[in-house]
Amino acid sequence: MIIAMNYIGYQAAALGNHDIEQGLPVLNELQSQANFPILAANAVHENSKNKPYFKPYTIINIDEIKIAVLGMITPGIPEWLNKEVYTGIKFLDIPENTKYWVKKIRKEEKPDIIIGLLHSGYGEKESGEKDKTKPLENAAIETAQMNPNLNAVISGHIHIPLESVFVNGVLMTQPGAYAKNISLVHIHLRKGDKWRITGIGSELISMQDIKRDEDLFNILKPYFDKTKEFSETPLTVIDKDLNTLHSYFKDCAVVDLIHQVQLKETGADISVAALFNPSLQLAKGDITIADIAGIYKYENFLYVRELTGKQVKNYLEFCATFFNGTESFSEGIISDKLKGYNYDTLEGVNYEIDLSKPEGERILNLTESSTSLPVNPDKVYKVAMNNYRSNGGGGHLKASNAETTPIVYRSNQPVRDLIINYLSDGNLFLTSPTGNWKIVQEDEVIKIAERNLDKIKNMR
């Protein structure tokens, strides 16, 4: 990636949360290879007076025009990653930190243009964070509201494109994900006693019909070929086609594979897992490393916490808020309260979800799968979950009053690697789900969902 970015001629990049996942030694090596600065003003040394760990901003001179680019990273990282991955760093609130740096840059550098380059989504309405305390994961709108001395904010993190909008006089744009678009910002200036901005706007340019650069392709081809060879390594065989199109609404063999691995690896009583790819399709035959990367795309590690039966029930009730109640089915099946990757199903227990019931009362017939006995509210269960969930990501533990429950296990490998090892060791990928949970209104729910499959396929 750095080779490609150097070739293209990048002049600045904002650090993102996935860049940190491999640890600081890897990140420091990447920065040493890059011909451009990797920016993150709000990632600071833990035991300092907010001294940035990375370079906070860079100055780009084009002819006589001086441009300051200020970089920020989403501060949600402590919810998602183990502390060991970013030892010595703390993450500050983006809007407040931007205010400090814009004032400092204006005073010391006197640039003609200041651009905020934010690895942070463009607003609370997209992220469901209206009631969340600071620092916000997605804070681009709030950053513009608090910092009218910024000229433009270019943001990313949520995978939603935004062509152009003005907030408090600040241009905002977001290209979206997977290099499908680029944001092209137009800034018009006039020279008087100094350069003055006379107009600013942006547009999204699709990359769909752009021809590849053959020289860059040839430079990257050896790396691509090696990666392709590795990713096509077969692990096991499945006896029928599988897809995840209805997997939010009924039990799914693909998510059950994650559950199987988590239970076997930890010996836990209950496994918690989410569907990360609602448009996945697996063909009958070989399952490869690439297929597993499609099933589990995050660098999560595996934890086990001890929860009471009451907390398990509350956890499930929180997950059930992913759905609208039957009285609101005309608005769609899925509510705006949880992202797809925050809708967990559980294995090790049997349960039903009744969407005719009010929130908090939707989970029925909750029993232990091994004994068929009702889940005991006072009994302590070992619950396997990824580190994102264990660190508080999604708000599940807070909602179930389980934030301080004991952690009794941590894996030393990511969940994806554990799945690969599980299949490499000869364990089967069972293509029939266990059927341990169902929605009472399943037939009606799936019928309505069929009319919105395109939207569901693009959920994350």
Long-range contacts (C-beta under 8 A, 24 or more apart in sequence): 2-30, 2-33, 2-34, 3-33, 3-219, 3-220, 3-223, 4-216, 4-219, 4-220, 5-34, 5-36, 6-33, 6-34, 6-35, 6-36, 7-215, 7-216, 7-219, 8-216, 10-34, 10-35, 10-36, 11-36, 11-58, 11-60, 11-69, 12-36, 12-37, 12-39, 12-58, 12-60, 12-69, 12-71, 12-117, 13-37, 13-38, 13-39, 13-71, 13-117, 14-38, 14-39, 14-40, 14-71, 14-72, 14-73, 14-117, 14-118, 14-119, 14-156, 15-39, 15-40, 15-43, 15-54, 15-71, 15-73, 15-119, 16-73, 16-74, 16-119, 16-156, 16-157, 17-73, 17-74, 17-76, 17-77, 17-80, 17-81, 17-119, 17-157, 18-299, 20-73, 20-77, 20-81, 20-85, 20-86, 21-81, 21-85, 21-299, 22-85, 22-299, 23-84, 23-85, 24-85, 24-86, 24-87, 24-88, 24-89, 37-71, 38-71, 39-69, 39-70, 39-71, 39-72, 39-117, 40-71, 40-72, 40-73, 40-119, 41-70, 41-71, 41-72, 41-97, 41-98, 41-101, 42-72, 42-73, 42-75, 42-91, 42-92, 42-93, 42-94, 42-97, 42-98, 43-73, 43-89, 43-90, 43-91, 43-92, 44-89, 44-90, 44-91, 44-92, 45-88, 45-89, 45-90, 46-88, 46-89, 46-90, 47-88, 50-92, 50-97, 53-88, 53-89, 56-101, 57-101, 57-105, 59-109, 59-111, 64-191, 64-195, 65-112, 65-113, 65-189, 65-195, 66-109, 66-110, 66-111, 66-112, 66-113, 67-111, 67-112, 67-113, 67-114, 67-115, 68-105, 68-109, 68-111, 68-113, 68-114, 68-115, 69-115, 69-117, 70-98, 70-101, 70-102, 70-105, 70-114, 70-115, 70-116, 70-117, 70-150, 71-117, 71-118, 71-119, 72-97, 72-98, 72-116, 72-117, 72-118, 72-119, 72-120, 72-143, 73-119, 73-120, 74-119, 74-120, 74-121, 74-137, 74-138, 74-139, 74-157, 75-135, 75-136, 75-137, 76-135, 76-137, 76-393, 78-391, 79-137, 79-388, 79-391, 79-392, 79-393, 80-387, 80-388, 80-391, 80-393, 81-387, 81-388, 81-391, 82-301, 82-387, 82-391, 82-410, 91-135, 92-135, 93-134, 93-135, 93-136, 93-139, 94-118, 94-120, 94-135, 94-136, 94-139, 94-140, 94-142, 94-143, 95-139, 95-142, 95-143, 95-145, 95-146, 95-147, 96-134, 96-146, 98-143, 98-146, 98-147, 98-150, 99-146, 99-147, 102-147, 102-149, 102-150, 103-149, 106-149, 112-189, 112-194, 112-195, 112-197, 113-151, 113-152, 113-187, 113-189, 113-197, 114-149, 114-150, 114-151, 115-150, 115-151, 115-152, 115-153, 115-154, 115-185, 116-140, 116-143, 116-144, 116-147, 116-150, 116-152, 116-153, 116-154, 116-155, 117-154, 118-143, 118-153, 118-154, 118-155, 118-156, 118-157, 119-155, 119-156, 119-157, 120-155, 120-156, 120-157, 121-155, 121-156, 121-157, 121-158, 121-160, 121-174, 122-153, 122-155, 122-158, 122-160, 122-162, 122-172, 122-174, 126-158, 126-160, 127-158, 128-336, 128-337, 128-338, 128-339, 132-395, 140-172, 140-174, 141-167, 141-172, 144-168, 144-170, 144-172, 151-187, 151-197, 151-200, 152-185, 152-187, 152-200, 152-202, 154-183, 154-185, 159-460, 161-204, 163-202, 163-203, 163-204, 164-201, 164-202, 164-203, 171-200, 171-201, 171-202, 173-202, 173-204, 175-204, 176-204, 179-207, 180-206, 180-207, 180-208, 181-205, 181-206, 181-207, 182-207, 230-289, 231-288, 231-289, 231-290, 231-293, 232-288, 232-289, 232-290, 233-288, 233-289, 234-286, 234-287, 234-288, 235-286, 235-287, 235-288, 235-289, 235-291, 235-292, 235-420, 235-423, 235-424, 236-286, 236-287, 236-423, 236-427, 236-428, 236-429, 237-285, 237-286, 237-287, 237-429, 238-282, 238-284, 238-285, 238-287, 238-429, 238-431, 239-284, 239-431, 240-284, 240-431, 241-281, 241-282, 241-283, 241-284, 242-280, 242-281, 242-282, 242-431, 243-280, 243-281, 243-282, 244-275, 244-277, 244-278, 244-279, 244-280, 244-281, 245-278, 245-279, 245-453, 245-456, 245-457, 246-446, 246-449, 247-275, 247-278, 248-275, 248-278, 248-322, 248-334, 248-340, 248-343, 248-449, 248-456, 249-333, 249-439, 249-442, 249-445, 249-446, 249-449, 250-433, 250-438, 250-439, 250-442, 250-446, 251-345, 251-433, 251-434, 251-435, 251-436, 251-437, 251-438, 252-345, 252-433, 253-429, 253-430, 253-431, 253-432, 253-433, 254-280, 254-282, 254-295, 255-345, 256-347, 256-430, 256-433, 256-434, 257-295, 257-419, 257-429, 257-430, 258-295, 258-296, 258-415, 258-419, 259-345, 259-347, 259-348, 260-347, 260-422, 260-427, 260-430, 261-415, 261-418, 261-419, 261-422, 262-302, 262-384, 262-385, 262-415, 262-418, 263-347, 263-348, 263-384, 264-422, 264-427, 265-302, 265-384, 265-411, 265-418, 265-422, 266-302, 266-304, 266-382, 266-384, 266-409, 266-411, 267-382, 268-304, 268-348, 268-381, 268-382, 268-383, 268-384, 268-409, 269-348, 269-368, 269-370, 269-381, 269-382, 269-383, 270-307, 270-312, 270-346, 270-347, 270-348, 270-349, 270-381, 270-382, 270-383, 270-384, 271-346, 271-347, 271-348, 271-383, 271-384, 271-385, 272-315, 272-344, 272-345, 272-346, 272-383, 272-384, 272-385, 272-386, 272-389, 273-344, 273-345, 273-347, 273-385, 273-386, 274-340, 274-341, 274-342, 274-343, 274-344, 274-345, 275-340, 275-341, 275-343, 275-345, 276-340, 276-341, 276-460, 278-340, 278-456, 278-457, 278-459, 279-457, 279-458, 287-423, 287-429, 289-420, 292-416, 292-419, 292-420, 292-423, 293-416, 295-419, 296-415, 296-416, 296-419, 297-416, 298-386, 298-388, 298-415, 298-416, 299-414, 299-416, 300-386, 300-387, 300-388, 300-414, 300-415, 300-416, 301-386, 301-387, 301-410, 301-411, 301-412, 301-413, 301-414, 301-415, 302-384, 302-385, 302-386, 302-387, 302-409, 302-410, 302-411, 302-415, 302-418, 303-384, 303-385, 303-386, 303-387, 303-389, 303-390, 303-407, 303-409, 303-410, 303-411, 304-382, 304-383, 304-384, 304-385, 304-407, 304-408, 304-409, 305-382, 305-383, 305-385, 305-390, 305-397, 305-402, 305-405, 305-406, 305-407, 305-408, 306-380, 306-381, 306-382, 306-383, 306-405, 306-406, 306-408, 307-380, 307-381, 307-383, 307-400, 307-402, 307-405, 308-377, 308-378, 308-379, 308-380, 308-381, 309-375, 309-376, 309-377, 309-378, 309-379, 309-381, 310-377, 310-378, 311-400, 311-401, 311-402, 311-405, 312-346, 312-349, 312-366, 312-375, 312-381, 312-383, 312-400, 313-363, 313-366, 313-375, 313-377, 314-399, 314-400, 314-401, 314-402, 315-344, 315-346, 315-396, 315-397, 315-399, 315-400, 315-402, 316-346, 316-351, 316-363, 316-366, 317-359, 317-360, 317-361, 317-362, 317-363, 317-399, 317-400, 318-395, 318-396, 318-399, 318-400, 319-343, 319-344, 319-345, 319-396, 320-353, 320-355, 320-359, 320-362, 320-363, 321-359, 323-353, 323-355, 323-439, 323-445, 324-355, 325-355, 325-356, 325-357, 325-358, 325-359, 326-355, 326-356, 326-441, 329-444, 329-445, 329-448, 332-448, 332-452, 333-445, 333-448, 333-449, 333-452, 334-456, 334-459, 338-394, 339-394, 339-459, 339-460, 340-459, 340-460, 341-394, 341-460, 342-393, 342-394, 342-395, 342-396, 344-385, 344-389, 344-396, 345-437, 346-436, 346-437, 347-434, 347-436, 348-381, 348-436, 349-375, 349-436, 350-436, 350-437, 351-436, 351-437, 352-437, 352-438, 352-439, 352-440, 353-437, 353-438, 353-439, 353-440, 354-439, 354-440, 354-441, 355-439, 355-440, 355-441, 355-445, 356-440, 356-441, 364-440, 369-434, 369-436, 382-408, 382-409, 384-409, 386-415
